[in-house]
Amino acid sequence: MEDIRELETQLNALIAKGEMVEATELFYADDCIYQEGNKPPRTGGKNGHKEYLSAFFKTVTAVNGLTLHSQTIGDGVSMSEWTFDLATTNGPVLWNEVLRRRWAGGKVVSERFYTAA
């Protein structure tokens, strides 16, 4: 049986180091579904998400803070609460975000972002 708490902790440690693309490669299922709030899910699975992240991080000029406030584990589900404080070529980005992840077979199969700017 997978230890979601350990997997979530390892995943969040990579995010805290700014290694989101690497975290996606290691911890997400190929057909993972990504959704931001009530927007339609993104297409492309893991590879599409890596492309999205890579394009976004090309605009980042400074990382002011990547702060994990809390994480919680449920039955096949984890949630982590973050603040992302970034400077980008499009201006400052300050996200307070909860990421809800559904896990199966040791991989994230669904991630939904709840963001308050």
N, C-alpha and C positions, 0 to 999 in steps of 0.2 A: 504494500500500500504506500502511496506517495505521502510524503510529509510536506503538506502545503505550507506550514509555518516556515520550515527551513527553505523551501523554494522561494517563497515570498520575500524572506529576509535576504537571500542571495540576489534576487532580482532587484530589490530596492537598494542594495549596496552598490550595484552597477549604476543605477539611475543617479544615486547621490554623487557618483564620480563623473557624471556626464556621459556615461557610456550607454545611451539609450539604444542605439543601433545594435550594439553588441548584445545587449540584454534581450532585444527582440529576437536575434538569431538564436540565442541559447535557450530561451524559455517559452517561446510562442510556437503554437502549432502552425503548420504551413497554411491551413485554411482558416486561421483565426479571424474572427469578426471584430472590427473596431467601430465604435460608435461614439460620437460626441454629443452628449445631452440627448435632445429629441431629434437631432438631424438624422437623415438616413444613414445606415452603415456605409463605411467606405468599402470600396471594392479592391480586390487584388490580394487579399490575405496578407500573410507575413511579408512577402516581397513588396507588395504595394505599400505597406506601412513603413518598411525600411526606406523606400524611395521617398515617401512623405517626410519622414524624419530627416533624412539626408538633405533634402531640399530646404527644409526649415532651418537646420543647423548651419547651412551655408550663409544664412543671414545674421547669425549670432556674432556679435563683435565682443561681447563680454558676458561672463557668467558671474552675476553678483551673489547668487545663492541658490542652492538646491536643497531644500529643507524638508526632511521627512518628519512629520509631527506625530503620526501614529499609524499603526497597522492593526488589523483585526482579521481573524480567521474564522470561517464558518464551515458548513458542510459543502465542500467542493467550491467554496467561494472565499476570496480574500478582498480586503479593501485597504487602501493606504491613502493617507491624507498628506498632501504636499503643498509647498509654496515654491514656485519657480520664478526667480527674479533674474531677468535677462535684459541685455541691451542688444538691439538688432538694428540692421540697416533701415528698418521701417519704424524705429522708435523703441521705447521701453516696453517690455512685456512683464507684467506681474500677474501670475495666475495663482489662485488658491484653488486646489483641485483635489477631488476624490476620484481615485481609480478603482472601479469594481472589476475584479477578474474572476472568471469561471475557469476552473481547472479540470482536466481529464487526462489521465495517463502521464502525469508529470509535466504537462504543458498547458499554457494559457490558451483556451479555445475561444474566449470572448472577453473583450475588454471594453468597458464603457466609461467615458470621462464625464465628470460633472464639474464644471469650471465656473468660478466666480472671478471676474477680472478685478 
